[in-house]
Amino acid sequence: MPVSPKSQASGASELLSELARQASGCELCPQLVESRTQVVFGSGPADAELMLVGEAPGASEDREGFPFVGASGRLLDELLAGIGLSRDEVFIANVLKCRPPENRDPRPEEVANCSPWLERQLEVVDPAVVVTLGNFATRLLRGDTAPIGKVRGRPEIAGVGSRQVRLFPVFHPAAALYRRPNLEVLQADFAAIPALLALGPPEQAPPDPGPATARGEAGDEPGVGAEGESGPDGADQLGLF
C-alpha cells in the first residue's frame, strides 16, 4: 500500500525531533559545550524542497534556540520574501549546532564532529535544492576548499550522503551587513533559486546492490546484496563569507 506524502512528512518530522533530542546532549566539543546555552539544531518543515545551510549559531540563536534569528536572519527573511518564499517553507540549519565562543570561526575538529548531524538532516529532509550560505557550509558540502567568492552563484549537482542535490553556493547574509554592495549580489543569486526549484531534484544514481551472483553462474539469477577571497566588488571577504 503506497505511503501518502502526509504520512511520509509526519514520519520525517518525528525522526528530526528525535535527532534534535539526541543532538541536545552532544558533548563531543568540550569548548562548545562550555560556551553554549543550548544546541541549535535547525528548523523548518521536514519535507522542504529548499534547505539553507549556514555556519554556526550566534548570540541571538544561542539564546532563542533557532537558526538565523539575529540581524542576518532578518535579512535572510527579506531575501526569501523577495522570491516569494517564507521561512515556514524552507529548512534552515548550520554546519555547527553550537555557538563558538566569541563567534570565532568553527575549528576543523568541530566541523568533523558536527557534520554527521547535518548529513542526517539532509538525508531526512531530502531537499531538491541546498543553498550553502558562506564559506564553511560551501566547503563542507562541496568537499573542497574553493572560497565562496570563486563559486557563488553557480549551481551544481553534488552528492550529499547517498543523495544527489542541486547545490547552490551564495554569500552568507552577514556579507551584506558588513559590506552593503554585496546585498545586490545576494539578491541576484537568490533570484535564481525559484528556477532551480522548478527543475526538481536531480536524477539519482541507482542504489548499489552490493555483492551479487553473476548472471548465468550455476544457473542462478543475479543475487541481491544484503576564507578571505575577493568578492565581486573587489573587497576581501571575511572568513565568515
N, CA, C and O of each residue as an XYZ file, in Angstrom:
964
protein
N       0.852     -1.191      0.000
C       0.000      0.000      0.000
C       0.890      1.244      0.000
O       1.757      1.370      0.864
N       0.695      2.170     -0.953
C       1.551      3.349     -1.024
C       1.450      4.196      0.229
O       0.391      4.282      0.850
N       2.562      4.822      0.596
C       2.595      5.712      1.745
C       2.280      7.124      1.267
O       2.906      7.613      0.326
N       1.324      7.778      1.900
C       0.925      9.115      1.474
C       2.023     10.113      1.797
O       2.779      9.912      2.748
N       2.128     11.220      0.996
C       3.114     12.256      1.305
C       2.941     12.795      2.717
O       3.925     13.110      3.387
N       1.673     12.906      3.183
C       1.437     13.408      4.530
C       2.036     12.469      5.573
O       2.642     12.918      6.546
N       1.862     11.159      5.366
C       2.432     10.194      6.301
C       3.946     10.227      6.273
O       4.598     10.112      7.311
N       4.510     10.385      5.068
C       5.961     10.466      4.952
C       6.495     11.688      5.696
O       7.497     11.600      6.407
N       5.815     12.840      5.529
C       6.257     14.060      6.194
C       6.157     13.908      7.707
O       7.032     14.364      8.442
N       5.086     13.266      8.168
C       4.914     13.060      9.601
C       6.037     12.202     10.166
O       6.577     12.500     11.231
N       6.387     11.140      9.455
C       7.469     10.280      9.906
C       8.795     10.998      9.918
O       9.603     10.808     10.827
N       9.027     11.836      8.899
C      10.273     12.597      8.844
C      10.335     13.606      9.983
O      11.399     13.821     10.563
N       9.200     14.228     10.309
C       9.170     15.194     11.412
C       9.515     14.520     12.735
O      10.257     15.069     13.550
N       8.973     13.339     12.936
C       9.263     12.606     14.165
C      10.742     12.241     14.235
O      11.356     12.306     15.300
N      11.306     11.857     13.096
C      12.718     11.496     13.075
C      13.594     12.708     13.353
O      14.572     12.610     14.093
N      13.246     13.862     12.758
C      14.010     15.075     13.026
C      13.921     15.455     14.499
O      14.911     15.890     15.088
N      12.750     15.295     15.094
C      12.591     15.600     16.517
C      13.470     14.704     17.372
O      14.054     15.153     18.358
N      13.561     13.441     16.994
C      14.406     12.514     17.740
C      15.879     12.861     17.561
O      16.653     12.776     18.514
N      16.276     13.251     16.351
C      17.661     13.660     16.117
C      17.997     14.911     16.924
O      19.091     15.032     17.477
N      17.042     15.840     16.983
C      17.261     17.061     17.771
C      17.436     16.721     19.248
O      18.272     17.313     19.930
N      16.650     15.769     19.738
C      16.768     15.349     21.136
C      18.152     14.763     21.394
O      18.785     15.069     22.404
N      18.616     13.916     20.472
C      19.936     13.314     20.639
C      21.033     14.375     20.578
O      21.972     14.348     21.374
N      20.914     15.312     19.629
C      21.937     16.341     19.473
C      22.012     17.251     20.692
O      23.073     17.791     21.004
N      20.887     17.420     21.380
C      20.863     18.324     22.530
C      21.797     17.872     23.645
O      22.185     18.672     24.497
N      22.156     16.599     23.640
C      23.066     16.088     24.661
C      24.474     15.849     24.160
O      25.291     15.253     24.862
N      24.771     16.313     22.941
C      26.099     16.082     22.372
C      27.169     16.814     23.184
O      27.003     17.982     23.537
N      28.264     16.115     23.475
C      29.364     16.708     24.241
C      30.711     16.428     23.582
O      31.729     16.334     24.268
N      30.723     16.296     22.263
C      31.952     15.965     21.554
C      32.960     17.110     21.526
O      34.164     16.880     21.415
N      32.469     18.339     21.627
C      33.360     19.501     21.548
C      33.334     20.226     22.897
O      32.447     21.048     23.126
N      34.277     19.944     23.787
C      34.233     20.489     25.145
C      34.117     22.002     25.209
O      33.384     22.526     26.048
N      34.833     22.723     24.332
C      34.780     24.184     24.404
C      33.400     24.696     24.002
O      32.918     25.672     24.576
N      32.767     24.065     23.043
C      31.430     24.485     22.634
C      30.400     24.139     23.706
O      29.472     24.910     23.949
N      30.562     22.995     24.340
C      29.663     22.616     25.433
C      29.771     23.644     26.555
O      28.773     24.003     27.181
N      30.989     24.110     26.802
C      31.221     25.082     27.873
C      30.583     26.432     27.565
O      30.081     27.107     28.463
N      30.606     26.820     26.302
C      30.188     28.182     25.953
C      28.724     28.291     25.525
O      28.158     29.383     25.566
N      28.110     27.201     25.124
C      26.751     27.279     24.581
C      25.711     27.425     25.694
O      25.929     27.020     26.835
N      24.584     28.012     25.324
C      23.404     27.972     26.180
C      22.577     26.745     25.853
O      22.030     26.095     26.745
N      22.489     26.431     24.567
C      21.738     25.273     24.109
C      22.203     24.899     22.706
O      22.861     25.691     22.031
N      21.862     23.704     22.277
C      22.131     23.254     20.912
C      21.052     23.835     20.001
O      19.861     23.752     20.297
N      21.486     24.417     18.900
C      20.550     24.986     17.916
C      20.514     24.028     16.735
O      21.346     24.115     15.831
N      19.556     23.121     16.744
C      19.565     22.014     15.793
C      19.168     22.437     14.382
O      19.802     22.022     13.412
N      18.135     23.250     14.258
C      17.628     23.633     12.950
C      16.120     23.760     13.021
O      15.507     23.372     14.015
N      15.517     24.301     11.970
C      14.063     24.479     11.977
C      13.525     24.480     10.556
O      14.226     24.815      9.601
N      12.251     24.094     10.443
C      11.589     24.096      9.149
C      10.844     22.810      8.899
O      10.973     21.856      9.666
N      10.062     22.769      7.831
C       9.280     21.563      7.518
C      10.172     20.404      7.108
O      11.186     20.588      6.434
N       9.782     19.218      7.522
C      10.590     18.025      7.247
C      10.551     17.618      5.779
O      11.366     16.805      5.341
N       9.603     18.179      5.007
C       9.515     17.841      3.579
C       9.866     19.040      2.702
O       9.413     19.125      1.561
N      10.672     19.970      3.229
C      11.029     21.171      2.486
C      11.803     20.827      1.214
O      12.679     19.963      1.224
N      11.474     21.507      0.132
C      12.208     21.332     -1.116
C      13.505     22.149     -1.127
O      14.424     21.867     -1.896
N      13.560     23.158     -0.265
C      14.727     24.040     -0.195
C      15.311     23.984      1.206
O      14.596     24.116      2.199
N      16.625     23.785      1.272
C      17.327     23.774      2.557
C      18.449     24.795      2.503
O      19.212     24.839      1.538
N      18.546     25.615      3.540
C      19.598     26.612      3.659
C      20.549     26.182      4.762
O      20.117     25.799      5.850
N      21.848     26.245      4.480
C      22.850     25.805      5.457
C      23.834     26.940      5.707
O      24.535     27.382      4.796
N      23.876     27.404      6.953
C      24.801     28.456      7.336
C      25.998     27.919      8.085
O      26.354     26.747      7.961
N      26.621     28.801      8.874
C      27.885     28.444      9.532
C      27.690     27.926     10.954
O      28.001     26.771     11.247
N      27.178     28.780     11.830
C      27.039     28.420     13.242
C      26.090     29.406     13.903
O      25.898     30.509     13.392
N      25.490     29.030     15.031
C      24.635     29.978     15.743
C      25.431     31.156     16.276
O      26.604     31.025     16.625
N      24.771     32.317     16.333
C      25.327     33.477     17.007
C      24.678     33.640     18.366
O      24.030     32.722     18.870
N      24.854     34.812     18.958
C      24.333     35.049     20.297
C      22.814     34.952     20.350
O      22.259     34.346     21.268
N      22.136     35.550     19.364
C      20.663     35.511     19.357
C      20.161     34.090     19.181
O      19.216     33.666     19.846
N      20.803     33.356     18.278
C      20.391     31.982     18.028
C      20.620     31.102     19.248
O      19.788     30.260     19.584
N      21.750     31.303     19.902
C      22.068     30.530     21.104
C      21.061     30.810     22.218
O      20.728     29.926     23.007
N      20.591     32.035     22.270
C      19.635     32.408     23.304
C      18.232     31.862     23.004
O      17.546     31.373     23.901
N      17.809     31.952     21.725
C      16.436     31.595     21.370
C      16.269     30.145     20.893
O      15.162     29.605     20.906
N      17.368     29.527     20.476
C      17.292     28.120     20.091
C      16.903     27.863     18.653
O      16.616     26.725     18.283
N      16.890     28.925     17.819
C      16.539     28.772     16.407
C      17.614     29.418     15.541
O      18.211     30.413     15.949
N      17.873     28.871     14.350
C      18.898     29.453     13.476
C      18.420     30.738     12.817
O      17.233     30.898     12.534
N      19.342     31.639     12.581
C      19.099     32.867     11.822
C      17.936     33.685     12.394
O      16.935     33.917     11.715
N      18.082     34.114     13.643
C      17.066     34.977     14.248
C      17.629     36.367     14.572
O      16.894     37.232     15.050
N      18.906     36.585     14.322
C      19.513     37.890     14.549
C      19.423     38.754     13.297
O      18.519     38.585     12.478
N      20.364     39.679     13.158
C      20.360     40.597     12.017
C      20.471     39.846     10.689
O      19.788     40.178      9.721
N      21.339     38.830     10.652
C      21.460     38.035      9.429
C      20.161     37.314      9.105
O      19.803     37.151      7.938
N      19.452     36.881     10.156
C      18.187     36.201      9.948
C      17.120     37.114      9.386
O      16.322     36.704      8.543
N      17.105     38.359      9.853
C      16.127     39.313      9.325
C      16.388     39.584      7.851
O      15.453     39.696      7.058
N      17.654     39.689      7.489
C      17.976     39.880      6.072
C      17.626     38.635      5.270
O      17.141     38.734      4.143
N      17.871     37.465      5.846
C      17.524     36.231      5.157
C      16.020     36.172      4.885
O      15.598     35.760      3.805
N      15.220     36.580      5.854
C      13.768     36.618      5.655
C      13.402     37.543      4.493
O      12.515     37.226      3.701
N      14.085     38.684      4.393
C      13.818     39.620      3.303
C      14.202     39.010      1.945
O      13.490     39.171      0.954
N      15.324     38.320      1.924
C      15.771     37.688      0.682
C      14.783     36.612      0.237
O      14.481     36.496     -0.951
N      14.280     35.828      1.186
C      13.290     34.805      0.857
C      11.994     35.450      0.370
O      11.403     34.999     -0.611
N      11.557     36.497      1.051
C      10.328     37.176      0.639
C      10.469     37.735     -0.772
O       9.497     37.793     -1.525
N      11.668     38.140     -1.119
C      11.907     38.690     -2.444
C      11.712     37.692     -3.566
O      11.541     38.082     -4.720
N      11.736     36.402     -3.242
C      11.499     35.374     -4.266
C      10.214     34.597     -3.970
O      10.006     33.492     -4.470
N       9.361     35.203     -3.146
C       8.050     34.608     -2.901
C       8.031     33.446     -1.938
O       7.107     32.633     -1.969
N       9.041     33.347     -1.076
C       9.094     32.263     -0.096
C       9.119     32.838      1.313
O       9.455     34.004      1.517
N       8.761     32.011      2.267
C       8.835     32.408      3.667
C       9.654     31.384      4.421
O       9.895     30.281      3.929
N      10.076     31.746      5.602
C      10.852     30.844      6.450
C      10.104     29.539      6.713
O      10.725     28.485      6.846
N       8.780     29.602      6.790
C       7.979     28.418      7.081
C       8.051     27.366      5.974
O       7.635     26.225      6.174
N       8.574     27.746      4.812
C       8.609     26.830      3.670
C       9.974     26.197      3.451
O      10.119     25.335      2.585
N      10.969     26.604      4.212
C      12.326     26.103      3.989
C      12.869     25.530      5.290
O      12.438     25.910      6.379
N      13.818     24.613      5.162
C      14.508     24.087      6.333
C      15.836     24.815      6.463
O      16.578     24.947      5.489
N      16.132     25.287      7.669
C      17.348     26.069      7.905
C      18.186     25.384      8.967
O      17.682     25.013     10.026
N      19.461     25.219      8.679
C      20.378     24.570      9.615
C      21.743     25.247      9.510
O      21.952     26.125      8.673
N      22.651     24.832     10.355
C      24.021     25.324     10.335
C      24.998     24.156     10.342
O      24.648     23.037     10.716
N      26.222     24.435      9.922
C      27.281     23.432      9.993
C      27.512     23.030     11.444
O      27.541     21.842     11.762
N      27.678     24.025     12.334
C      27.788     23.755     13.762
C      26.439     23.995     14.422
O      25.705     24.910     14.046
N      26.124     23.175     15.395
C      24.870     23.328     16.128
C      25.052     24.105     17.432
O      24.073     24.397     18.119
N      26.279     24.437     17.771
C      26.557     25.184     18.995
C      27.318     26.461     18.651
O      28.109     26.487     17.709
N      27.073     27.517     19.421
C      27.742     28.783     19.179
C      29.207     28.724     19.602
O      29.499     28.398     20.753
N      30.133     29.033     18.693
C      31.547     29.110     19.092
C      31.766     30.317     20.010
O      31.103     31.341     19.844
N      32.678     30.212     20.967
C      32.966     31.338     21.864
C      33.351     32.590     21.077
O      34.159     32.538     20.150
N      32.755     33.709     21.467
C      33.039     34.997     20.818
C      32.780     34.962     19.308
O      33.334     35.761     18.554
N      31.946     34.042     18.889
C      31.610     33.903     17.461
C      32.837     33.655     16.584
O      32.871     34.063     15.423
N      33.828     32.995     17.138
C      35.018     32.669     16.335
C      34.652     31.669     15.250
O      33.569     31.084     15.270
N      35.580     31.474     14.286
C      35.354     30.510     13.214
C      35.269     29.089     13.767
O      35.941     28.769     14.747
N      34.463     28.247     13.161
C      34.465     26.824     13.535
C      35.839     26.210     13.292
O      36.513     26.539     12.316
N      36.241     25.329     14.176
C      37.514     24.635     14.021
C      37.295     23.324     13.268
O      36.209     22.747     13.324
N      38.326     22.857     12.564
C      38.162     21.648     11.747
C      37.611     20.457     12.521
O      36.767     19.721     12.010
N      38.083     20.262     13.754
C      37.606     19.118     14.517
C      36.142     19.297     14.926
O      35.412     18.317     15.077
N      35.719     20.543     15.105
C      34.316     20.803     15.439
C      33.411     20.536     14.244
O      32.325     19.973     14.385
N      33.872     20.949     13.068
C      33.107     20.663     11.847
C      32.994     19.155     11.641
O      31.930     18.645     11.291
N      34.109     18.444     11.863
C      34.094     16.987     11.704
C      33.147     16.336     12.702
O      32.422     15.405     12.353
N      33.148     16.818     13.941
C      32.272     16.242     14.961
C      30.802     16.501     14.669
O      29.951     15.653     14.940
N      30.506     17.668     14.119
C      29.111     18.085     13.946
C      28.525     17.696     12.591
O      27.304     17.631     12.449
N      29.367     17.438     11.600
C      28.851     17.190     10.248
C      27.899     15.993     10.156
O      26.998     16.030      9.318
N      28.041     14.922     10.971
C      27.057     13.842     10.880
C      25.627     14.286     11.178
O      24.682     13.733     10.616
N      25.457     15.286     12.063
C      24.100     15.787     12.325
C      23.524     16.439     11.079
O      22.359     16.232     10.742
N      24.353     17.233     10.392
C      23.887     17.881      9.167
C      23.590     16.849      8.081
O      22.610     16.971      7.346
N      24.439     15.843      7.990
C      24.208     14.788      6.992
C      22.880     14.082      7.236
O      22.161     13.767      6.288
N      22.551     13.832      8.498
C      21.280     13.183      8.814
C      20.107     14.115      8.508
O      19.068     13.663      8.026
N      20.265     15.410      8.784
C      19.213     16.362      8.434
C      18.958     16.360      6.932
O      17.809     16.335      6.491
N      20.016     16.387      6.162
C      19.886     16.370      4.706
C      19.237     15.079      4.224
O      18.427     15.088      3.297
N      19.594     13.984      4.854
C      19.039     12.687      4.473
C      17.539     12.628      4.755
O      16.765     12.133      3.936
N      17.133     13.138      5.923
C      15.725     13.064      6.315
C      14.876     14.053      5.513
O      13.833     13.677      4.977
N      15.307     15.294      5.427
C      14.535     16.307      4.703
C      14.543     16.024      3.207
O      13.527     16.205      2.535
N      15.674     15.585      2.684
C      15.821     15.228      1.274
C      15.384     16.367      0.354
O      14.500     16.177     -0.482
N      15.992     17.551      0.496
C      15.599     18.693     -0.327
C      16.067     18.537     -1.769
O      17.027     17.819     -2.046
N      15.385     19.212     -2.675
C      15.812     19.229     -4.074
C      16.979     20.193     -4.267
O      17.875     19.940     -5.073
N      16.964     21.303     -3.519
C      17.988     22.344     -3.637
C      18.551     22.648     -2.262
O      17.807     22.826     -1.297
N      19.872     22.705     -2.181
C      20.558     23.082     -0.943
C      21.366     24.342     -1.228
O      22.272     24.335     -2.062
N      21.031     25.421     -0.530
C      21.763     26.679     -0.671
C      22.747     26.782      0.482
O      22.348     26.795      1.647
N      24.024     26.854      0.162
C      25.057     26.990      1.189
C      25.373     28.470      1.352
O      25.669     29.164      0.380
N      25.305     28.945      2.595
C      25.491     30.361      2.908
C      26.891     30.574      3.460
O      27.131     30.349      4.646
N      27.812     31.002      2.616
C      29.151     31.305      3.078
C      30.152     30.180      2.908
O      29.835     29.111      2.386
N      31.364     30.447      3.361
C      32.497     29.561      3.124
C      32.372     28.194      3.784
O      32.595     27.171      3.135
N      32.020     28.164      5.060
C      32.109     26.898      5.787
C      31.122     25.866      5.265
O      31.493     24.711      5.054
N      29.878     26.260      5.053
C      28.892     25.325      4.514
C      29.243     24.926      3.090
O      29.088     23.766      2.710
N      29.715     25.883      2.305
C      30.047     25.596      0.908
C      31.205     24.623      0.815
O      31.143     23.657      0.054
N      32.250     24.861      1.571
C      33.413     23.970      1.518
C      33.074     22.579      2.017
O      33.550     21.588      1.466
N      32.248     22.496      3.064
C      31.896     21.194      3.610
C      31.091     20.384      2.595
O      31.414     19.225      2.337
N      30.057     20.974      2.023
C      29.164     20.209      1.156
C      29.692     20.051     -0.264
O      29.289     19.128     -0.970
N      30.584     20.934     -0.692
C      31.219     20.746     -1.999
C      32.412     19.788     -1.885
O      32.827     19.187     -2.876
N      32.953     19.654     -0.681
C      34.072     18.745     -0.493
C      35.391     19.269     -1.006
O      36.289     18.486     -1.318
N      35.530     20.602     -1.102
C      36.826     21.164     -1.467
C      37.000     22.512     -0.776
O      36.120     22.959     -0.040
N      38.133     23.149     -1.016
C      38.458     24.377     -0.293
C      38.259     25.634     -1.121
O      38.719     26.705     -0.726
N      37.589     25.532     -2.256
C      37.366     26.719     -3.077
C      36.605     27.769     -2.271
O      35.596     27.445     -1.644
N      37.065     29.011     -2.275
C      36.395     30.058     -1.496
C      35.066     30.453     -2.134
O      34.867     30.308     -3.340
N      34.178     30.949     -1.304
C      32.847     31.299     -1.774
C      32.888     32.339     -2.891
O      32.049     32.316     -3.792
N      33.863     33.254     -2.838
C      33.960     34.273     -3.884
C      34.205     33.704     -5.261
O      33.922     34.364     -6.261
N      34.728     32.481     -5.337
C      35.017     31.857     -6.632
C      33.860     31.013     -7.152
O      33.761     30.794     -8.359
N      32.990     30.539     -6.281
C      31.960     29.572     -6.706
C      30.537     30.061     -6.502
O      29.599     29.386     -6.927
N      30.342     31.211     -5.868
C      28.981     31.676     -5.575
C      28.186     31.901     -6.875
O      28.721     32.313     -7.904
N      26.893     31.609     -6.771
C      26.013     31.836     -7.902
C      26.101     30.803     -8.991
O      25.522     30.981    -10.062
N      26.827     29.704     -8.737
C      26.998     28.664     -9.749
C      26.372     27.355     -9.259
O      26.981     26.647     -8.456
N      25.184     27.029     -9.722
C      24.556     25.784     -9.278
C      25.293     24.571     -9.809
O      25.864     24.613    -10.899
N      25.283     23.496     -9.049
C      25.922     22.262     -9.479
C      25.199     21.077     -8.846
O      24.473     21.231     -7.864
N      25.402     19.917     -9.409
C      24.875     18.689     -8.831
C      25.954     18.130     -7.917
O      27.100     17.953     -8.329
N      25.583     17.856     -6.685
C      26.564     17.354     -5.726
C      25.983     16.181     -4.960
O      24.782     16.123     -4.695
N      26.848     15.254     -4.612
C      26.440     14.136     -3.789
C      26.531     14.502     -2.317
O      27.603     14.849     -1.822
N      25.412     14.427     -1.625
C      25.373     14.684     -0.187
C      24.855     13.419      0.476
O      23.670     13.096      0.385
N      25.751     12.707      1.142
C      25.383     11.396      1.657
C      25.078     10.474      0.497
O      25.888     10.323     -0.417
N      23.913      9.861      0.534
C      23.530      8.936     -0.538
C      22.684      9.610     -1.599
O      22.234      8.940     -2.529
N      22.446     10.930     -1.495
C      21.556     11.632     -2.401
C      22.309     12.627     -3.279
O      23.361     13.145     -2.905
N      21.743     12.877     -4.450
C      22.212     13.941     -5.324
C      21.294     15.155     -5.125
O      20.070     15.016     -5.126
N      21.876     16.325     -4.958
C      21.087     17.539     -4.774
C      21.618     18.632     -5.700
O      22.736     18.556     -6.209
N      20.783     19.646     -5.899
C      21.228     20.842     -6.601
C      21.820     21.776     -5.555
O      21.104     22.368     -4.748
N      23.139     21.893     -5.588
C      23.853     22.701     -4.604
C      24.080     24.092     -5.188
O      24.525     24.238     -6.327
N      23.765     25.115     -4.386
C      23.847     26.492     -4.880
C      24.538     27.353     -3.838
O      23.901     27.766     -2.869
N      25.835     27.639     -4.009
C      26.565     28.451     -3.032
C      26.269     29.944     -3.211
O      26.236     30.449     -4.333
N      26.054     30.637     -2.096
C      25.883     32.092     -2.111
C      26.625     32.670     -0.909
O      27.045     31.937     -0.013
N      26.781     33.997     -0.901
C      27.380     34.639      0.257
C      26.491     34.451      1.487
O      25.273     34.317      1.374
N      27.116     34.445      2.648
C      26.366     34.483      3.903
C      25.672     35.849      3.986
O      26.262     36.852      3.584
N      24.433     35.913      4.498
C      23.774     37.227      4.623
C      24.604     38.257      5.369
O      24.497     39.452      5.093
N      25.434     37.810      6.317
C      26.278     38.766      7.032
C      27.226     39.500      6.097
O      27.704     40.584      6.433
N      27.506     38.930      4.931
C      28.366     39.611      3.968
C      27.749     40.926      3.532
O      28.459     41.901      3.284
N      26.421     40.951      3.439
C      25.734     42.178      3.046
C      25.606     43.152      4.210
O      25.487     44.360      4.004
N      25.630     42.627      5.435
C      25.576     43.514      6.591
C      26.903     44.232      6.781
O      26.933     45.398      7.177
N      27.998     43.540      6.499
C      29.312     44.150      6.624
C      29.657     45.004      5.405
O      30.319     46.034      5.531
N      29.216     44.582      4.252
C      29.527     45.300      3.012
C      28.246     45.375      2.181
O      27.901     44.438      1.462
N      27.563     46.487      2.292
C      26.250     46.615      1.679
C      26.239     46.384      0.174
O      25.222     45.920     -0.340
N      27.328     46.683     -0.578
C      27.276     46.366     -2.010
C      27.018     44.886     -2.290
O      26.533     44.534     -3.366
N      27.338     44.027     -1.336
C      27.100     42.599     -1.542
C      25.612     42.241     -1.488
O      25.232     41.129     -1.855
N      24.779     43.162     -1.039
C      23.350     42.882     -0.994
C      22.804     42.641     -2.393
O      21.988     41.740     -2.589
N      23.235     43.421     -3.358
C      22.761     43.224     -4.728
C      23.200     41.871     -5.273
O      22.467     41.231     -6.028
N      24.389     41.442     -4.890
C      24.877     40.134     -5.317
C      23.998     39.033     -4.730
O      23.602     38.103     -5.433
N      23.697     39.145     -3.437
C      22.838     38.160     -2.782
C      21.445     38.145     -3.396
O      20.882     37.075     -3.628
N      20.894     39.305     -3.657
C      19.556     39.380     -4.249
C      19.538     38.723     -5.631
O      18.590     38.021     -5.982
N      20.589     38.958     -6.402
C      20.661     38.350     -7.734
C      20.788     36.836     -7.647
O      20.177     36.113     -8.434
N      21.578     36.354     -6.693
C      21.732     34.904     -6.540
C      20.434     34.269     -6.040
O      20.034     33.211     -6.526
N      19.788     34.898     -5.089
C      18.519     34.361     -4.586
C      17.459     34.337     -5.692
O      16.591     33.463     -5.701
N      17.527     35.279     -6.608
C      16.544     35.320     -7.691
C      16.619     34.083     -8.584
O      15.670     33.778     -9.307
N      17.748     33.371     -8.533
C      17.903     32.162     -9.352
C      17.310     30.926     -8.670
O      17.162     29.887     -9.314
N      16.975     31.017     -7.403
C      16.518     29.843     -6.661
C      15.196     29.280     -7.171
O      15.091     28.061     -7.302
N      14.165     30.101     -7.470
C      12.902     29.515     -7.956
C      13.069     28.654     -9.203
O      12.414     27.619     -9.326
N      13.933     29.062    -10.128
C      14.153     28.259    -11.337
C      14.811     26.930    -10.997
O      14.512     25.911    -11.619
N      15.709     26.937    -10.010
C      16.336     25.685     -9.585
C      15.306     24.762     -8.949
O      15.306     23.556     -9.198
N      14.432     25.328     -8.130
C      13.384     24.522     -7.505
C      12.450     23.932     -8.556
O      11.980     22.803     -8.411
N      12.184     24.694     -9.609
C      11.285     24.225    -10.657
C      11.854     23.019    -11.395
O      11.104     22.227    -11.967
N      13.170     22.879    -11.383
C      13.803     21.722    -12.038
C      13.554     20.433    -11.266
O      13.641     19.340    -11.827
N      13.242     20.562     -9.978
C      13.050     19.378     -9.154
C      14.380     18.755     -8.780
O      15.433     19.266     -9.159
N      14.344     17.666     -8.045
C      15.594     17.016     -7.638
C      16.317     16.426     -8.838
O      15.672     16.010     -9.800
N      17.629     16.383     -8.802
C      18.379     15.770     -9.907
C      18.164     14.264     -9.937
O      17.719     13.665     -8.958
N      18.484     13.674    -11.061
C      18.372     12.219    -11.191
C      19.288     11.546    -10.181
O      20.439     11.944     -9.997
N      18.762     10.531     -9.541
C      19.529      9.825     -8.526
C      20.240      8.614     -9.124
O      19.707      7.932    -10.000
N      21.438      8.363     -8.640
C      22.153      7.165     -9.072
C      21.422      5.945     -8.552
O      20.874      5.986     -7.450
N      21.397      4.850     -9.316
C      20.742      3.639     -8.814
C      21.446      3.150     -7.563
O      22.663      3.290     -7.448
N      20.708      2.581     -6.626
C      21.334      2.092     -5.388
C      22.334      0.992     -5.670
O      22.157      0.180     -6.577
N      23.382      0.984     -4.878
C      24.391     -0.056     -5.003
C      23.798     -1.369     -4.498
O      23.439     -1.476     -3.325
N      23.693     -2.373     -5.380
C      23.075     -3.625     -4.944
C      23.961     -4.455     -4.043
O      23.511     -5.440     -3.458
N      25.216     -4.065     -3.926
C      26.129     -4.855     -3.107
C      26.611     -6.073     -3.870
O      26.372     -6.183     -5.073
N      27.288     -6.993     -3.189
C      27.781     -8.199     -3.858
C      26.630     -8.962     -4.492
O      25.571     -9.117     -3.885
N      26.835     -9.434     -5.701
C      25.779    -10.169     -6.403
C      26.378    -11.363     -7.118
O      27.546    -11.361     -7.508
N      25.567    -12.360     -7.276
C      25.988    -13.540     -8.029
C      25.911    -13.226     -9.505
O      24.903    -12.689     -9.965
N      26.934    -13.542    -10.251
C      26.944    -13.240    -11.682
C      25.837    -14.006    -12.383
O      25.566    -15.168    -12.077
N      25.180    -13.303    -13.366
C      24.118    -13.939    -14.122
C      24.674    -15.154    -14.875
O      25.730    -15.095    -15.504
N      23.926    -16.249    -14.787
C      24.305    -17.443    -15.533
C      25.218    -18.366    -14.761
O      25.432    -19.506    -15.171
N      25.773    -17.887    -13.624
C      26.669    -18.744    -12.863
C      25.846    -19.803    -12.135
O      25.011    -19.477    -11.290
N      26.078    -21.033    -12.456
C      25.355    -22.160    -11.873
C      23.854    -22.020    -12.076
O      23.059    -22.542    -11.294
N      23.467    -21.295    -13.157
C      22.063    -21.182    -13.493
C      21.295    -20.244    -12.594
O      20.065    -20.262    -12.622
N      21.969    -19.406    -11.781
C      21.272    -18.516    -10.858
C      21.020    -17.161    -11.498
O      21.743    -16.740    -12.400
N      19.973    -16.480    -11.012
C      19.749    -15.076    -11.353
C      20.689    -14.231    -10.499
O      21.234    -14.718     -9.508
N      20.881    -12.973    -10.874
C      21.748    -12.124    -10.057
C      21.245    -12.058     -8.633
O      20.043    -11.934     -8.396
N      22.169    -12.140     -7.678
C      21.788    -12.052     -6.275
C      21.510    -10.621     -5.871
O      21.879     -9.693     -6.591
N      20.872    -10.426     -4.743
C      20.596     -9.101     -4.206
C      21.418     -8.922     -2.945
O      21.270     -9.682     -1.988
N      22.263     -7.943     -2.941
C      23.146     -7.692     -1.804
C      22.396     -7.275     -0.575
O      21.500     -6.431     -0.553
N      22.871     -7.978      0.480
C      22.299     -7.581      1.782
C      22.400     -5.977      1.995
O      21.972     -5.463      3.028
N      39.418     31.391      3.693
C      38.426     32.446      3.673
C      38.952     33.771      3.160
O      40.098     33.661      2.724
N      38.696     34.388      3.122
C      39.217     35.718      2.734
C      39.539     35.789      1.287
O      40.712     35.859      0.919
N      38.509     35.774      0.418
C      38.699     35.946     -1.021
C      38.024     37.215     -1.495
O      37.163     37.773     -0.815
N      38.425     37.661     -2.668
C      37.827     38.865     -3.201
C      36.470     38.553     -3.774
O      36.332     37.630     -4.578
N      35.473     39.297     -3.380
C      34.128     39.157     -3.916
C      34.000     39.974     -5.179
O      34.983     40.548     -5.647
N      32.804     40.038     -5.740
C      32.593     40.740     -6.988
C      32.835     42.233     -6.879
O      33.076     42.905     -7.882
N      32.770     42.753     -5.659
C      33.018     44.187     -5.500
C      34.500     44.478     -5.284
O      34.897     45.627     -5.085
N      35.311     43.423     -5.324
C      36.748     43.600     -5.208
C      37.252     43.632     -3.789
O      38.464     43.652     -3.573
N      36.352     43.638     -2.798
C      36.776     43.693     -1.400
C      37.018     42.287     -0.870
O      36.298     41.355     -1.227
N      38.014     42.132     -0.031
C      38.266     40.826      0.555
C      37.077     40.393      1.405
O      36.544     41.176      2.191
N      36.673     39.150      1.237
C      35.587     38.612      2.035
C      36.138     38.135      3.368
O      37.220     37.551      3.430
N      35.392     38.385      4.429
C      35.786     37.863      5.730
C      35.664     36.361      5.735
O      34.991     35.785      4.881
N      36.318     35.711      6.706
C      36.286     34.261      6.781
C      34.876     33.711      6.842
O      34.610     32.617      6.345
N      33.968     34.468      7.453
C      32.587     34.029      7.570
C      31.934     33.823      6.231
O      31.046     32.982      6.098
N      32.360     34.583      5.221
C      31.639     34.591      3.974
C      32.244     33.671      2.929
O      31.729     33.580      1.814
